[in-house]
Amino acid sequence: MLSFVAGVVNIAGVLSIHTLTTNITGHFAFFSEYFVQGEYQIALEYVSYIAAFLLGAFSCGFLVEILLQKKPAISHTIPMLLETGILTITAFAHASIPTEWLARLLLFSMGLQNALVTKVSQATVRTTHLTGLFTDLGIELSQLFFYWNTPSTQKLYRSIYLRFAIIAFFFLGGVIGGFLYTKIRLYTLLLAAAGLLTALAYDSLRLGFHYSIRKIKSKL
C-alpha cells in the first residue's frame, strides 16, 4: 500500500511540477549540471530538494525513537498521520503554494515514508523508489539457480514475491494516479492520503485481531 502511495505521488509530482518527488538521485545530477553551468541559484534549489527529503527522513527517525520510548504501539502511526496531513493539505492548497515548495513538501513526505518503511522492515525494503528493489530482485532471481529445493528456498520465494508485489503496486499507483491527474489535477494526492489511512486501518485491525486471539488463548 505504501508503494502504491509512492507511485501516486511520483506521477502527480512529475505531471504537475515536472520534478521528481519520491527520490533524490536525479536531483544530484541536476545540481551538478546547473553548478557546472554557473547557474548557482538553480543548483541551490536542487540542494533544497535533497535537504527536504533528508529532513523528512530525520523527522521520521526522531519521532519513532521518541515514541518507542513512550508509546511503542503507535511508533509508526504518528509519522504516517503526519504524511497523510501533508499530502491532504498539499492537495487542497496546491493552487496557492509555489512550485518549488510543492516539490519540497512532497519530497519531505516521501523522505518520511522511506525512513519509516526502512525502520519497520529493518532495511529490507524501500517503497519510494525502485532502484534498490530491482537490484535485490535480480540478485534473488539469480539465487534460484543455486538454492533449488533447499531449506532456504521458501524464504527466497517469499522475498521475491514481496519485491514483485511492491514493484507492481508502485506501477499501479503511477498508472491510476496518472489517469486520475487528467481529471482532478493535484487533488490526486488525496488518493495517496487515502492509501495511507487504509494501511493504518488494516494495521490496526490486524493488531486488534492478534491481540484478541492471544487473549482468548490465555483464558483457555
C-alpha positions, 0 to 999 in steps of 0.5 A: 500500500505504501508503494502504491502511495509512492507511485501516486505521488511520483506521477502527480509530482512529475505531471504537475511540477515536472520534478521528481518527488519520491527520490533524490538521485536525479536531483544530484545530477541536476545540481551538478549540471546547473553548478557546472553551468554557473547557474548557482541559484538553480543548483541551490534549489536542487540542494533544497530538494535533497535537504527536504527529503533528508529532513523528512527522513530525520523527522521520521527517525526522531519521532519513532525513537521518541515514541518507542520510548513512550508509546511503542504501539503507535511508533509508526502511526504518528509519522504516517498521520503526519504524511497523510496531513501533508499530502491532504493539505498539499492537495487542497492548497496546491493552487496557492503554494509555489512550485518549488515548495510543492516539490519540497513538501512532497519530497519531505513526505516521501523522505518520511515514508522511506525512513519509516518503511526502512525502520519497520522492515529493518532495511529490507525494503524501500517503497519510494523508489525502485532502484534498490528493489530491482537490484535485490530482485535480480540478485534473488532471481539469480539465487534460484539457480543455486538454492533449488529445493533447499531449506532456504528456498521458501524464504527466497520465494517469499522475498521475491514475491514481496519485491514483485508485489511492491514493484507492481503496486508502485506501477499501479499507483503511477498508472491510476494516479496518472489517469486520475491527474487528467481529471482532478489535477493535484487533488490526486494526492488525496488518493495517496492520503487515502492509501495511507489511512487504509494501511493504518486501518488494516494495521490496526485491525490486524493488531486488534485481531492478534491481540484478541486471539492471544487473549482468548488463548490465555483464558483457555 
